[in-house]
Amino acid sequence: MTEKPELDIADPVAPPSDLNIDTVHNELLNDPHYAVHLHERQLERLTTFVEELATRLMALEDHIHGADPNKGLEDYPEVKQ
């Protein structure tokens, strides 16, 4: 049977000591779980933004340039666009 790990609840996260936003944020950044979660969310938002920007840019290129003028390149698999 597997053993359940002992939970260490001796050091719970204390409530913020000040209501200043910068102080609360700095106190929370001292918690590694919060800091990792915060940075993961920031990276997810940036990734979503870059993907949306790339999609819109490709749609704009298709609208401006229309059909691919180099149709002959499709016959060569080593050439990827």
C-alpha angles and dihedrals in degrees: 000000000000120000121232113234117246112253114227104217094157091099106045119174107269121224115260114281094214134033094222107120095223093049093048091048092050091048091050091049088062086068105082093208091056093045093050092046092048093050092045090054091049091051091048091052092048092048092050090049093050092047091051091047092050091049092051092046092052090048090050091049090050090050094049101039099031117194121012108268091203099067091151092070091069089073091065113071093193090065110079123179 
